[in-house]
Amino acid sequence: MEVSSILAKQRKMFDSGATLPMAFRRDALRTLAVLLEEHEAEFLQALHQDLRKSPHEAYATELGFVQNEIRYALRNLASWMRPQKRKTPWMAWPARTEVRRQPFGVALIIGPWNYPLQLLLSPLVGAIAAGNCAVLKPSELAPHTSALLVRLLRSAFADEYIAIIPGEREVSETLLAERFDSIFFTGSSEIGKRVMAAAARHLTPVTLELGGKCPCIVCHDTPLKTAARRIVWGKFMNAGQTCVAPDHLWVDARVVDAFVVALRETIEDFYGSNPQQSKDYGRIVHRRHFDRLVSYLGDGKIACGGESDAEDLYLAPTVITDVPECSLLRQEEIFGPVLPVFVFSQIEKVLGHLQQCPKPLALYLFTEDVSVQQQVIGQSQSGGVCVNDTVMQILGRDLPFGGIGESGMGQYHGKASFECFSHPRVIMKRGTGSDPAHRYPPMKTPFVWLKRLLRYFG
């Protein structure tokens, strides 16, 4: 598809004002909802083919997630679009002042492969609700989901409004060479830097949803069985290929042995003695990623798991202890079903280590001690924090989701998605009946009075 031609058509449509009325935005959101509902079985099959996702996991984390975003946007769109009254500065009296959310224009959304439906369409919900046109680039590494999205979105929306352009890396580079009014990218930190550099050429606002090594701290006072269940669920969902999955554990030395046993037992409870046969356990996306993950298995002692099948792209849920300081497990984002366990005796040392590391997308802490909770939250930085659970902090529509530093910038989900794709435009309306001379030169107001006025009204 000719990218420049599509962008020209989208700019023409946006400039016409066609995307601005609330009725138009609602109709587009409903169209997207109907598309997902009517083709649910096809999407579930495509997600299974790409990542071996079970119907339950695929619906909960992909289709159902996006449907909830659409329903929330439809319920709240009127209030989001309503101008917000603001106080008028005293020097501008009499006047009326308000803030209106204005769409950026033509948005580019680049999606990843690990949640190829959710992480492409969830931002699209925000772009539509805010009144933009959009170009979508699905991941080529989830080919079945990508092909289905291309076929269905092109049948539902005209290219001059929503266009989807599949392809390899070269397509992304071609798109990034163009001028967009907003760019939303989900993926690795390395590629995120390239996206930001490309956007800088046109000073295009960017939202980056990246990742990082999300730490999980387990203190001695936490109920070990409950903590193990919540950590295993969050870590091995989608075979560990989740940006907010716990990347590694810091476990108190007093309970580390018992907790490793709890992890092992929980993995068997969830996926059976042979997780390769479990309908609830996924696969690695491609061979290169599989080989990278398998290379980690020699760095430490395998406490459970470690089995792999290259032909099936299967890597068992794996827990590794006694990881050497030089291991890549301590340095690189794992993004797979390998969970290293590190040991600590003082929480201060863990916090000191985290302060020296890039800021993660999520931080997890398991403890019943409120003072420790306050200490960890107060002395760390991350996109989000979840105490005594994992992943749940990203689910609420009223909870903005996003990273900080190398884990990203900008936020979305719910109202934050609407705000992500719109500009808060200040509008002041003044009359012309009164025009006092005190603001104009030559200045007649004594300097002392001016200072007093600014202090009083400021």
C-alpha positions in Angstrom: 0.0 0.0 0.0 1.2 3.5 -0.8 1.8 5.1 2.6 2.0 8.7 1.4 -1.3 8.4 -0.5 -3.0 6.9 2.6 -1.7 9.7 4.8 -2.9 12.3 2.4 -6.4 10.9 2.3 -6.4 10.6 6.1 -5.3 14.3 6.5 -8.0 15.3 4.1 -10.7 13.4 6.1 -9.4 14.8 9.4 -9.3 18.4 8.1 -12.9 18.0 6.9 -14.0 17.6 10.5 -15.7 14.3 9.8 -14.1 12.5 12.7 -15.0 15.1 15.3 -18.8 14.6 16.0 -19.6 12.4 19.0 -22.0 10.3 16.9 -19.2 9.5 14.4 -16.9 8.3 17.2 -19.6 6.2 18.8 -20.4 4.6 15.5 -16.8 3.7 14.9 -16.4 2.2 18.4 -19.6 0.2 17.9 -18.3 -1.1 14.6 -15.1 -2.2 16.2 -17.0 -4.0 19.0 -19.3 -5.8 16.5 -16.3 -6.9 14.5 -14.7 -8.5 17.6 -17.9 -10.1 18.7 -18.9 -11.5 15.3 -15.4 -12.9 14.6 -14.6 -14.1 18.1 -14.0 -17.7 17.1 -11.6 -16.6 14.3 -9.6 -14.4 16.6 -9.4 -17.2 19.2 -8.1 -19.6 16.6 -5.5 -17.1 15.3 -4.2 -16.4 18.7 -3.9 -20.1 19.4 -2.0 -20.6 16.1 0.4 -17.7 16.8 1.1 -18.2 20.6 -0.9 -21.4 21.5 -3.1 -19.3 23.8 -6.1 -21.1 25.3 -9.6 -19.7 24.6 -9.8 -18.6 28.3 -6.5 -16.7 28.2 -7.0 -15.3 24.8 -10.4 -13.9 25.6 -9.5 -12.5 29.1 -6.3 -10.9 27.9 -7.1 -9.9 24.3 -10.7 -9.8 23.1 -12.5 -9.3 26.4 -9.9 -6.7 27.4 -10.5 -4.6 24.2 -14.3 -5.1 24.5 -14.2 -3.7 28.0 -12.2 -0.7 26.7 -14.8 0.0 24.1 -17.7 -0.3 26.5 -16.0 2.0 28.9 -15.3 4.6 26.2 -18.9 4.5 25.0 -20.2 5.1 28.5 -17.9 8.0 29.2 -17.3 9.6 25.9 -19.8 12.4 26.4 -18.1 13.5 29.7 -14.6 13.2 28.2 -15.6 15.5 25.3 -17.4 18.0 27.4 -15.4 21.3 27.8 -14.0 21.7 31.3 -14.6 25.1 32.9 -11.5 26.7 34.5 -10.9 29.8 36.6 -10.0 32.9 34.6 -6.9 34.9 35.6 -7.9 38.1 37.3 -6.2 40.3 34.8 -8.4 38.8 32.1 -11.7 39.6 33.9 -14.4 39.5 32.6 -13.9 36.4 30.5 -14.8 32.7 30.3 -12.1 30.1 30.2 -12.3 26.4 29.4 -10.2 23.4 28.3 -11.3 21.2 25.4 -9.6 18.0 24.3 -8.6 18.3 20.7 -7.5 15.3 18.6 -4.0 15.3 17.3 -5.0 14.3 13.8 -3.4 11.3 12.1 -2.0 8.7 14.6 0.4 5.8 14.0 0.0 2.8 16.2 2.7 0.1 16.1 1.7 -3.1 17.9 3.9 -6.0 19.3 3.6 -9.8 18.9 3.0 -10.9 22.5 -0.6 -9.6 22.7 -1.1 -8.9 19.0 -4.8 -8.0 19.3 -5.0 -6.2 22.7 -1.9 -4.0 22.3 -2.9 -2.9 18.8 -6.6 -2.3 19.3 -6.7 -1.0 22.8 -4.7 2.2 21.8 -7.0 2.4 18.7 -10.0 2.7 21.0 -8.4 5.8 22.5 -7.5 7.2 19.1 -11.1 6.7 17.8 -12.6 8.1 21.0 -10.4 11.2 20.8 -11.4 11.9 17.2 -8.3 10.9 15.2 -7.6 9.0 12.0 -5.2 6.1 12.5 -2.7 3.9 10.7 -2.0 0.5 12.3 1.1 -1.6 11.9 0.5 -5.1 13.3 3.4 -7.4 14.2 4.6 -9.7 11.5 5.7 -12.2 14.2 2.0 -13.0 14.9 1.1 -13.7 11.3 -2.3 -15.4 11.8 -3.7 -12.6 14.0 -2.1 -10.0 11.7 -3.7 -11.4 8.6 -7.1 -11.6 10.3 -6.9 -8.0 11.5 -6.0 -6.8 8.1 -8.9 -8.6 6.4 -11.5 -7.5 9.0 -10.4 -4.0 9.6 -10.2 -3.2 5.9 -13.7 -4.6 5.4 -15.0 -2.4 8.3 -13.2 0.9 7.9 -12.2 3.0 4.9 -8.4 3.6 4.5 -8.9 7.3 4.8 -10.1 6.8 8.3 -8.4 3.7 9.7 -5.8 1.9 7.7 -3.8 -1.2 8.6 -0.5 -1.9 6.9 1.2 -5.2 7.6 4.7 -6.2 6.7 8.2 -6.7 7.9 10.5 -4.3 9.7 11.0 -2.3 6.5 7.3 -1.3 6.6 7.7 0.2 10.1 10.8 2.1 8.9 8.8 3.5 5.9 6.0 4.5 8.2 8.3 6.2 10.7 9.9 8.2 7.9 6.5 9.9 7.4 5.1 12.8 9.4 2.3 11.8 11.8 0.6 13.9 14.5 1.0 11.2 17.2 2.9 7.9 17.5 2.0 5.1 19.9 4.6 2.3 20.1 4.6 -0.9 22.2 7.7 -3.0 22.1 11.3 -3.2 23.3 13.3 -0.3 24.7 15.8 -0.7 21.9 13.2 -0.2 19.2 11.5 2.4 21.3 14.6 4.6 21.1 14.5 4.3 17.3 10.9 5.3 17.2 11.5 8.3 19.4 14.5 9.4 17.2 12.3 9.1 14.1 9.5 11.1 15.8 12.0 13.8 16.8 12.5 14.7 13.1 9.0 16.1 13.0 8.6 16.9 16.8 5.8 14.3 16.9 4.4 13.5 20.3 5.2 9.9 21.3 3.8 7.4 23.7 6.1 4.5 24.4 5.0 1.3 26.2 8.2 -0.6 26.7 9.2 -3.1 29.4 12.2 -3.8 31.5 13.1 -6.2 34.3 10.1 -6.0 36.6 11.3 -7.1 40.1 9.2 -9.0 42.6 10.2 -8.9 46.3 8.9 -11.7 48.6 9.4 -10.9 52.3 9.4 -13.5 55.1 6.0 -12.6 56.5 3.9 -13.2 53.4 1.7 -16.3 53.1 3.9 -18.3 50.8 1.3 -20.4 49.1 -0.8 -17.4 48.1 2.3 -15.5 47.0 3.4 -18.5 44.9 0.0 -18.8 43.2 -0.1 -15.1 42.3 3.5 -15.0 41.1 3.2 -18.2 39.0 0.0 -16.9 37.4 1.5 -13.5 36.5 4.9 -14.9 35.4 3.9 -17.8 33.2 0.8 -16.3 31.6 1.4 -16.3 27.8 4.5 -18.4 28.5 6.1 -15.4 30.3 5.9 -13.2 27.3 4.2 -10.3 29.1 5.7 -6.9 29.6 4.5 -6.6 33.2 5.3 -10.2 34.2 7.6 -10.6 37.2 11.1 -10.8 35.6 12.9 -12.1 38.7 12.3 -12.7 42.4 14.1 -11.3 45.4 13.2 -13.7 48.3 14.0 -13.3 52.0 16.7 -15.8 53.0 14.6 -17.1 55.9 11.9 -18.4 53.5 13.7 -18.9 50.2 13.9 -22.7 50.3 10.3 -23.1 51.3 9.2 -20.6 48.7 11.0 -22.4 45.9 9.1 -25.6 47.0 5.8 -23.6 46.9 6.6 -22.4 43.4 7.4 -25.9 42.2 4.1 -27.2 43.7 2.1 -24.4 42.2 3.4 -24.9 38.7 2.4 -28.5 38.9 -1.0 -27.6 40.3 -1.6 -25.1 37.4 -0.1 -27.0 34.4 0.3 -30.6 35.6 3.4 -32.8 35.7 4.0 -32.2 32.0 3.1 -28.6 31.1 3.6 -29.3 27.4 0.3 -31.2 27.5 -1.5 -28.4 29.3 -4.2 -26.5 27.3 -3.5 -23.5 29.5 0.2 -23.1 28.7 1.4 -21.3 25.7 4.4 -21.4 23.4 7.4 -19.2 22.5 6.7 -16.9 19.6 9.6 -17.9 17.3 12.9 -19.9 17.2 15.2 -17.0 17.7 13.5 -16.0 20.9 13.3 -19.6 21.9 17.0 -20.1 21.5 17.8 -17.0 23.5 15.7 -18.2 26.4 17.2 -21.7 26.3 20.6 -20.2 26.6 19.8 -18.9 30.1 19.2 -22.4 31.5 22.8 -23.0 32.2 23.1 -20.0 34.5 22.4 -21.4 37.9 20.6 -24.4 39.4 17.3 -25.5 37.9 14.9 -25.9 40.7 12.1 -27.0 38.5 11.3 -27.1 34.7 14.1 -26.6 32.2 12.6 -29.0 29.6 12.3 -27.7 26.1 11.2 -28.8 22.6 12.5 -26.7 19.7 10.1 -28.2 17.2 7.1 -27.3 19.4 8.7 -24.0 20.6 8.0 -25.3 24.1 9.9 -24.2 27.1 8.6 -25.5 30.5 7.9 -23.1 33.3 11.4 -22.9 34.9 12.7 -21.6 38.2 16.4 -21.1 38.6 18.4 -20.5 41.8 22.0 -19.8 42.6 22.4 -17.4 39.6 25.9 -16.0 39.3 26.5 -12.3 39.4 27.7 -12.2 35.8 24.7 -14.0 34.4 22.5 -12.3 31.7 19.6 -13.3 33.8 20.5 -10.4 36.1 21.0 -8.0 33.2 18.6 -8.6 30.3 14.9 -8.5 30.3 13.9 -12.2 30.2 10.5 -12.0 28.6 9.8 -15.7 28.8 9.1 -18.6 31.2 12.4 -18.5 33.1 12.1 -17.2 36.7 15.5 -16.6 38.5 15.4 -16.4 42.3 17.8 -14.1 44.1 18.2 -14.0 47.9 18.3 -11.1 50.2 18.7 -10.6 54.0 18.1 -6.8 54.2 15.4 -5.0 52.2 17.7 -1.9 52.0 20.2 -3.8 49.9 17.4 -4.7 47.4 16.3 -1.1 47.2 19.9 0.0 46.7 20.2 -2.4 43.8 16.9 -1.3 42.3 17.9 2.4 42.5 20.9 1.6 40.3 18.9 -0.2 37.6 16.7 1.2 34.9 13.2 2.0 36.1 10.9 -1.0 35.4 7.3 -1.0 34.1 6.1 -2.7 37.3 7.3 -3.5 40.8 5.8 -6.2 42.9 6.1 -6.6 46.7 4.7 -9.4 48.9 4.6 -8.4 52.6 2.0 -7.8 55.3 4.2 -5.2 56.9 2.8 -1.7 56.2 6.0 0.0 57.1 7.9 -2.1 54.6 5.3 -1.4 52.0 5.7 2.3 52.5 9.5 2.0 52.5 9.6 0.1 49.2 7.1 2.4 47.5 8.8 5.5 48.8 12.4 4.5 47.9 11.8 3.1 44.4 10.5 4.2 41.0 8.5 2.2 38.5 5.6 2.6 36.1 3.3 1.0 38.6 3.3 -1.0 41.9 1.2 -3.9 43.0 1.4 -5.1 46.6 0.6 -8.7 47.3 -0.3 -9.6 43.7 1.0 -9.4 40.2 -0.3 -7.9 36.9 -3.7 -6.8 38.4 -2.6 -3.1 38.6 -3.1 -2.8 34.8 -6.7 -4.0 34.6 -8.7 -1.0 35.9 -10.2 1.4 33.4 -9.7 4.2 35.9 -6.0 3.3 36.3 -3.6 4.9 33.8 -1.0 2.4 32.6 2.5 3.4 31.4 6.2 3.3 32.1 8.9 5.7 33.3 12.4 6.1 32.0 13.5 3.1 30.0 10.2 1.4 30.5 8.3 4.0 28.5 6.6 7.4 28.6 2.9 8.4 28.5 -0.1 6.5 29.7 -3.3 4.9 28.4 -6.3 2.7 29.3 -9.7 4.2 29.9 -9.8 8.0 30.1 -6.0 8.0 29.9 -6.3 6.6 26.3 -8.6 9.4 25.3 -6.1 11.9 26.8 -3.2 10.1 25.2 -4.5 10.9 21.7 -5.7 14.4 22.3 -4.4 17.9 23.3 -5.8 19.9 26.2 -6.6 23.1 24.3 -7.2 26.2 26.4 -9.9 28.5 25.1 -10.5 32.0 26.6 -13.4 34.2 25.4 -13.4 37.9 26.4 -15.7 40.7 25.6 -14.7 44.1 24.2 -16.9 46.4 26.2 -14.3 47.2 28.9 -10.6 47.7 28.3 -8.8 49.1 31.4 -5.6 51.0 30.7 -3.6 49.5 33.6 -2.1 46.7 31.5 -0.8 48.9 28.8 2.3 51.2 28.7 3.1 53.7 29.8 2.6 51.9 33.2 0.7 54.0 35.7 0.3 51.4 38.4 2.9 51.8 41.1 5.4 48.9 41.2 4.6 48.2 44.9 0.9 47.9 44.1 1.6 45.6 41.3 3.5 43.2 43.6 0.7 43.3 46.1 -2.0 42.6 43.5 0.0 39.6 42.1 0.5 38.2 45.6 -3.2 38.6 46.5 -4.8 37.3 43.3 -2.0 34.8 42.5 
